[in-house]
């Protein structure tokens, strides 16, 4: 149980284009999903927290107009990187938290490698 | 906010030996301490976790200890195998946010 998927697993795009990444909880309902960014040989950095049906909460320094997050259902959250630039190239990872857990138990997706040319 | 420090940054062990990774945290309100294993190009995989009302937890070759007074927790891997080679992250969590350590690259030498 507690499986989280991401799509696509990797994407290459041209500078200036937008890219959408999907995160799905496959076997549980997730009221809260999280988006992280990871640079090579570094730790995970939380970008934003999204709750189903409400606006995402962004961490300090993360541009909400650049990283659009939609959490339309209890099993799906999307991250859209708008007008992508080479500095947005990174490994993006989502996680999901089960509804019933009183603790912040997060299950992570396999990640999406974004390369902006 | 929460600050998690993790040591060592790299660890090389002989196959069959034990590996120990230590983390400290700053926020006494943190109540959940997971450990993740991340292989190259993949997302983090939860390997064990411990809640603040427990001092020790074991799952086969992996164990975690928590000292709330000292605000530190540790991961112990016994009888290491080559497939244990990966990056390990500790994390400390309030009910709403996970804060990660910087990671430990573990290499198990055959």
Interface residues (C-beta under 8 A of the other chain):
Chain A: X4 X6 X34 X42 X43 X44 X46 X49 X93 X102 X103 X104 X105 X106 X107 X108 X109 X110 X111 X113
Chain B: X31 X32 X34 X36 X41 X42 X43 X44 X45 X46 X49 X51 X89 X93 X94 X95 X96 X97 X98 X100 X101 X102 X103
